[in-house]
Amino acid sequence: MNKKKQKTEENLEIFKSDNELERSLPYAEGISAGFPSPASEYIELSLDLNKELIKHPAATFFGRVRGNSMQDAGIFDGDILVIDKSLMPYDGAKAVCYIDGEFTLKTLRKINNELWLMPANESYKPIKINENDDFIIWGIVTYVIHKML
């Protein structure tokens, strides 16, 4: 990940993706989540995460989540988002939005012709978007990367 920070707000750090360098990593295909299977013959393969995670390089950014408003959706403080600005927003999408001077990550919901930004933590209230709000849907989240421990 290119560490050139684009924008920092209280809720999200945004970084431009760097696809110029190809980095293939060892890849074990066919990992079983059931009974163990021998994987030694598969370790010869390689995988480039840039090619796997980034479909539109010029429109892709990374973001680091700050806060816990999306924890019930499996998105936690410190997680890394892969954000594609070229994708069209849709109902139910996890989106990075810019509202009244701040970035936020929420689920887009269209209810009765109104746009709502829905958190995934009952400690936070939904945000109804009004015509007076300084608002844009900045990008759609395509992947979330987080530590398991």
C-alpha positions, 0 to 999 in steps of 0.5 A: 500500500502506498503510504501517501495519505490523501485525506485524514478525517476523524473517521477514516484515513484515505490512501491512494493505491499503488499498482505500479509494483507487482508483488506475487506472494505464495498462494495455497489454493483449496484450503479446507474449512472442514477436514484437513487436506494436504496443501503442500502441492499447492504452495507453488502457486502465487497471487498478486493482491493488487490484481485480486483486489483492485479492478479499477486502479485509477479509481481505487483507494485504501481507507483505514477505519476509525471508530466502531459504527460498523462493527456489527457488519464485521468492519472494525476500528483499524480495518483497511477498506478497498474503495472503488470510486468508479462503481455506481452506488446501490441500495445496501452498498457499504459506502464511504461518504463525505458529509458536511466536511467529514468522511464516514463509512455506512450502508446506503439505504433508499427508503421511500425515496429518501437516502439514509446512511445506516450504521451497524451498531445500535449506539449510532443513529441513522443519518437522513441525507437532506438537500441542504447537506454537503454530501457525496458518495465518495466510493463503494467498499469492495473489500475489508481487510482486518486482523484476526487476532 
